[in-house]
Amino acid sequence: MIIGATNYTYRMCLVPLVKLENHKYEKSFNQSFVKKLFLFQFINANMGIIYTIYKDRNLEDLAYLLIG
């Protein structure tokens, strides 16, 4: 639920920020928007795995996260 809420909030904040970049064509606007949105959602969805790999260094928890 938290991941979905942060994804929605970020999407609503991202639209005005990408518009400030002043893209000449709609295609470049869409490409910039999709790249930023994908990167954020990928990191947001996999934050538990990233945290376990680099901070906890607990392989049992990592296996549980990857299998689950």
C-alpha positions as CSV (number, residue, x, y, z in Angstrom):
1,M,0.0,0.0,0.0
2,I,2.9,2.4,0.8
3,I,4.6,1.6,-2.5
4,G,1.4,2.4,-4.4
5,A,0.9,5.6,-2.5
6,T,4.4,6.8,-3.1
7,N,4.2,5.9,-6.8
8,Y,1.0,7.9,-7.2
9,T,2.4,10.9,-5.3
10,Y,5.6,10.9,-7.3
11,R,3.6,10.7,-10.6
12,M,1.6,13.7,-9.6
13,C,4.7,15.7,-8.7
14,L,6.6,14.6,-11.7
15,V,4.3,16.0,-14.4
16,P,4.9,19.7,-13.4
17,L,8.6,19.1,-12.9
18,V,9.0,17.6,-16.4
19,K,7.0,20.4,-17.9
20,L,9.5,22.8,-16.4
21,E,12.2,21.2,-18.5
22,N,10.6,23.0,-21.5
23,H,10.6,20.2,-24.1
24,K,10.2,21.3,-27.7
25,Y,8.3,18.2,-28.8
26,E,5.7,15.9,-27.0
27,K,7.8,12.9,-27.9
28,S,10.8,14.2,-25.9
29,F,8.5,15.1,-23.0
30,N,7.0,11.6,-22.9
31,Q,10.5,10.0,-23.1
32,S,11.8,12.1,-20.2
33,F,8.6,11.4,-18.2
34,V,8.7,7.6,-18.7
35,K,12.4,7.3,-17.9
36,K,12.1,9.2,-14.7
37,L,8.9,7.4,-13.7
38,F,10.4,3.9,-14.5
39,L,13.6,4.6,-12.5
40,F,11.7,5.8,-9.4
41,Q,9.2,3.0,-9.5
42,F,11.9,0.4,-10.0
43,I,13.9,1.6,-7.0
44,N,10.8,2.1,-4.9
45,A,9.5,-1.4,-5.6
46,N,12.8,-3.1,-4.9
47,M,13.9,-1.0,-1.9
48,G,13.6,-3.9,0.4
49,I,16.0,-6.0,-1.7
50,I,18.4,-3.2,-2.2
51,Y,18.5,-2.5,1.6
52,T,19.0,-6.1,2.4
53,I,21.9,-6.5,-0.1
54,Y,23.9,-3.4,0.9
55,K,22.9,-2.6,4.5
56,D,21.9,-5.9,6.3
57,R,24.0,-8.3,4.3
58,N,21.8,-11.1,5.5
59,L,21.5,-13.8,2.8
60,E,18.6,-15.6,4.5
61,D,16.4,-12.5,4.4
62,L,17.5,-11.8,0.8
63,A,16.5,-15.3,-0.2
64,Y,13.1,-14.9,1.5
65,L,12.6,-11.5,-0.4
66,L,13.5,-12.9,-3.7
67,I,11.5,-16.1,-3.4
68,G,8.5,-14.3,-2.0
